[in-house]
Structures are given as structure tokens and as C-alpha cells.
Amino acid sequence: MTAISPNKPYRVGRSKTGLGLFATKPIKKGTKIVRYFGPILDSRKKDEDAIENKYLFELNGRWTIDGSIRENVARYINHACRPNAESDVKPRKRKVFIRAIKDIEPGEEINYDYGTDYFKAYLKPIGCKCGACEKKRKKKRAEARAERLRLKEKAERKAQKKAEKVAKAKEQAAQDKAEDKATQKAKSLNGKANGKDLNGHDRSKPAGTTPADVTAQTAEPATLQT
């Protein structure tokens, strides 16, 4: 890797997406940080127009910078949907500078928006990994987890209510059954009590009578002799 002069306010370092360019000194808003450079390709030449890599920086319909050379330190600057820098394109001079659009602190990664075409061709298929998009995905994951938890708790409450309802129904059924059984038993005892007085005598027989009296009463009367 090309050595970077100590007076440069940046260094190449490890980023979430691979390598990136990081500030080593405070960089004020509006400062030109680094130049994006490389061979200038002419789209009118078939051999140059056929060159394809992800470091091509289009200046206009004809001219394109091939920034794939290792000397081009600016190629390590990653894309961000909410960047702290931007590309300052000068088509007539065929030059591009990366300029700070806000104050950048030491240790902060330098980034700029690559543009819609690059985003659709290279970043969208794999998912943008810039800080803003990662934060957005993290928020969505947290919301999804919260929603799953909410639905789980709702299902649990529903199941608990159903279980309580079933248990209550079983308890009521058992109580009704016990009451029916008690009623039937009471009716049975009451029916038996109706056939006897409190002393255990059969109420269907006249009081004060004996079996002999009953026999005498039911016997046929004697025939009168003439």
C-alpha cells in the first residue's frame, strides 16, 4: 500500500466494509481532503470504454477516471447515505476532489455519497453497510423483535384466558353435578319418609290397630242362623 505522508489529515484503516479512509486530524467543513485520480478513459475508444471496475468515476458522457490504481488513496473512501464529505467534480479540468461538508473529528471515517447509479448497481444488491443504513436496519430489527414479543404476549394472554374459561366451565359443571346429586338424594330420602311416621310406623295403617284387629276387620261376617 502506498505510504501516506504524515502531514496528510487521513490514514487508511480497517472499516466495517473492508478498508476505509479515516481522519487523523480535525478537518474543517469545506476543506479539500484528497483528490480522486487515475487514468482518464475516453468512452469514444472501444478498448477504454470496455474497461469495467467499481472504481470508475464518470466526469461526463465522454470522460471517466479509472481510480483503481493503488496510488489513488481516495478510492478507499466508502459510500454513506448521510456522508460527511462530497465529490467536487470539475469536468473541464478532468479532476475530482473529495471535500468535507461538515467538521470531521480525528478517528472519524471519511465518506461521501456515490450516487444513485452506483448504489443501484453495486450496493443495493448486497445491502448498504453505511452507518445510517445500519442504524435503520438495527431499528427495524428492534421493532420486529418488539412486534414478535407483543404478538407472543398477546397469544399467551389469549391462551391463559381460554384456559381460565375452560377451568371455570369444568368447575361449574362439577358444582352443578354435585347439586343435582344432592337434590336427587334429598328427593329419595323425602319419598321414603312419606311412607312412615316419625316413630317408624306405616302411615297407611289406622292408628292403634294391631295385625289381629286388621285380620278381624277384614274377615267375612258370620252368617246369621235362622
ZINOR-V468375 format. One line per field, one symbol per residue. psi: psi as a letter, one per 40 degrees, with the letter a starting at -180 (. if undefined). burial: b if it has 16 or more other ideal C-beta (glycine too) atoms within 10 Angstrom, else e. A space follows every 10 residues. Layout:
# ZINOR-V468375
psi->???
burial->???
This chain:
# ZINOR-V468375
psi->ihihideifi ihihidebii hiheihhihe hhdihhiaih hheehdddde hhieehhhda edhhhgfeid egdeeehiih dgieiihghg ddefihihih eihhihehhh iiheiddddd dddddehhfi dddddddddd dddddddddd dddddddddd dddddddddd dddddddddd dddddddddd ddddeiadee iheeiiieii dddddddeii iihhh.
burial->eeeeeeeebb ebeebeeeeb bbbbeebeee bebbebbbee beeeeeeeee eeeeeebbbe eebbbbbeee ebbbbbbbbb eebbbebbbe eeeeebbbbb eeebeeeebb bbbbeeebee eebeeeebbb bebeeeeeee eeeeeeeeee eeeeeeeeee eeeeeeeeee eeeeeeeeee eeeeeeeeee eeeeeeeeee eeeeeeeeee eeeeeeeeee eeeeee
